[in-house]
Amino acid sequence: MEYGTIEREIHVDASPEVVFEVVSRPEHLREWWPDDASLDPTPGSLGELVWTDHGTESAMTVPITVVQADPPRLFSFRWCYDAGMIAEPANSLLVTFELVPAGEGTVVRLSESGWRELGWEAAVLEAAYHDHVAGWARHFPRLGEYVARLVSAS
């Protein structure tokens, strides 16, 4: 297997403006993806995403660097596994949310790339890639569910 790019796509019944907020603001990210987030959706800003193992209360914190923020069409960031580092092209993966108007809603295209550039040994690369494939399969549909709840509440 090549382990190049993970790609997902969903349609949500909300405007690109609403969806941009959901993929770029900590208060919305916490509702469908990480347990906690801190970031300013401005290119070059640093932040972090946190997942907590509720069984042990241990947490995994990953640093992020916002790469692009072009409301309401594109939001991207880099994230790396090494806490305390700044996510840069040589040590991180690039996550991009492309938002395309579609009728009354938005097509959300997610991609995560940069796997081969990390220089990991094959077994580590394969395990991490499959972990992220499973993670996006679990969390990305939750984005659509959260947007539906958000829109119906307004």
C-alpha positions as CSV (number, residue, x, y, z in Angstrom):
1,M,0.0,0.0,0.0
2,E,1.2,3.5,-0.8
3,Y,0.1,5.4,2.4
4,G,-0.2,8.7,0.5
5,T,-3.3,10.7,1.3
6,I,-6.4,10.0,3.4
7,E,-9.5,11.5,1.7
8,R,-13.1,11.8,2.9
9,E,-16.1,13.7,1.6
10,I,-19.5,14.5,3.0
11,H,-22.4,16.7,2.1
12,V,-24.0,18.8,5.0
13,D,-27.1,20.9,5.0
14,A,-25.4,24.2,6.0
15,S,-23.7,27.1,4.3
16,P,-20.0,27.1,3.8
17,E,-19.8,30.0,6.4
18,V,-21.3,27.8,9.1
19,V,-19.2,24.8,8.2
20,F,-16.0,26.9,8.2
21,E,-16.7,27.8,11.8
22,V,-17.3,24.2,12.7
23,V,-13.9,23.1,11.3
24,S,-11.9,26.0,12.5
25,R,-13.2,27.1,15.9
26,P,-12.3,25.3,19.2
27,E,-15.8,25.5,20.6
28,H,-17.1,23.6,17.6
29,L,-14.2,21.2,17.1
30,R,-14.7,19.9,20.6
31,E,-18.3,18.8,19.7
32,W,-17.2,16.4,17.0
33,W,-13.5,15.6,17.1
34,P,-11.0,16.3,19.9
35,D,-11.9,16.4,23.6
36,D,-10.3,19.9,23.8
37,A,-8.8,22.3,21.3
38,S,-7.0,25.7,21.5
39,L,-6.3,27.5,18.3
40,D,-6.8,30.8,16.5
41,P,-7.9,30.2,12.9
42,T,-5.3,32.5,11.5
43,P,-2.4,31.4,9.3
44,G,0.8,30.8,11.3
45,S,-1.0,30.6,14.6
46,L,0.0,27.7,17.0
47,G,-2.4,25.6,19.0
48,E,-3.1,22.1,20.2
49,L,-5.7,19.3,20.0
50,V,-6.2,17.0,23.0
51,W,-7.8,13.6,23.3
52,T,-8.4,12.1,26.7
53,D,-8.6,8.4,27.5
54,H,-11.6,8.5,29.8
55,G,-10.7,5.1,31.2
56,T,-7.4,6.2,32.5
57,E,-7.8,10.0,32.3
58,S,-4.4,10.2,30.4
59,A,-4.4,12.6,27.6
60,M,-2.7,12.9,24.2
61,T,-1.9,16.4,23.2
62,V,-0.7,17.2,19.6
63,P,0.6,20.6,18.5
64,I,-0.9,22.2,15.4
65,T,0.1,25.1,13.2
66,V,-2.6,26.8,11.1
67,V,-1.5,26.9,7.5
68,Q,-4.5,28.4,5.6
69,A,-7.7,30.1,6.7
70,D,-9.7,31.3,3.7
71,P,-13.3,31.7,5.0
72,P,-15.6,30.2,3.9
73,R,-13.8,27.9,1.5
74,L,-10.6,26.4,3.0
75,F,-9.1,25.7,6.4
76,S,-5.9,23.7,6.8
77,F,-3.4,23.0,9.5
78,R,-0.3,20.8,10.3
79,W,-0.2,18.5,13.3
80,C,2.7,16.4,14.6
81,Y,3.0,13.6,17.1
82,D,5.8,15.2,19.2
83,A,4.4,17.4,22.0
84,G,6.4,20.5,22.4
85,M,7.4,20.8,18.8
86,I,6.1,23.2,16.2
87,A,4.3,21.4,13.4
88,E,6.3,22.1,10.2
89,P,6.3,20.3,6.8
90,A,9.2,18.0,7.8
91,N,7.6,16.7,11.0
92,S,3.9,16.8,10.5
93,L,0.8,15.8,8.5
94,L,-1.3,18.4,6.6
95,V,-5.1,18.3,7.2
96,T,-7.2,20.3,4.8
97,F,-10.9,21.0,4.8
98,E,-12.2,22.3,1.5
99,L,-15.7,23.6,1.5
100,V,-17.6,23.7,-1.7
101,P,-21.2,25.2,-2.0
102,A,-23.6,22.6,-3.2
103,G,-27.3,23.7,-3.5
104,E,-28.5,24.7,-0.1
105,G,-25.5,23.0,1.6
106,T,-21.8,22.3,1.4
107,V,-19.6,19.5,0.3
108,V,-16.8,19.1,2.8
109,R,-13.7,17.5,1.4
110,L,-11.1,16.4,4.0
111,S,-7.6,15.3,3.1
112,E,-4.7,14.3,5.3
113,S,-1.3,14.1,3.6
114,G,2.4,14.1,4.2
115,W,2.8,10.5,5.3
116,R,5.7,9.6,3.2
117,E,7.6,12.8,4.0
118,L,7.8,11.9,7.7
119,G,10.5,9.3,7.0
120,W,9.0,6.7,9.4
121,E,10.0,3.1,9.1
122,A,7.4,1.0,7.2
123,A,5.7,-0.6,10.3
124,V,5.3,2.7,12.1
125,L,4.0,4.4,9.0
126,E,1.5,1.6,8.3
127,A,0.2,1.6,11.9
128,A,-0.2,5.4,12.1
129,Y,-1.8,5.6,8.7
130,H,-4.4,2.9,9.6
131,D,-5.0,4.6,13.0
132,H,-5.8,7.8,11.2
133,V,-8.0,6.1,8.6
134,A,-10.0,4.6,11.5
135,G,-10.1,7.9,13.4
136,W,-11.4,9.8,10.4
137,A,-14.0,7.1,9.7
138,R,-15.2,7.6,13.3
139,H,-15.0,11.3,13.6
140,F,-15.7,12.8,10.2
141,P,-19.3,11.6,10.1
142,R,-19.7,13.3,13.5
143,L,-19.0,16.6,11.8
144,G,-22.1,16.2,9.7
145,E,-24.2,15.1,12.7
146,Y,-23.0,18.1,14.7
147,V,-23.7,20.6,11.8
148,A,-27.2,19.1,11.5
149,R,-27.8,19.7,15.3
150,L,-26.3,23.2,15.1
151,V,-28.5,24.2,12.2
152,S,-31.7,22.7,13.6
153,A,-31.1,24.6,16.9
154,S,-30.9,28.0,15.2
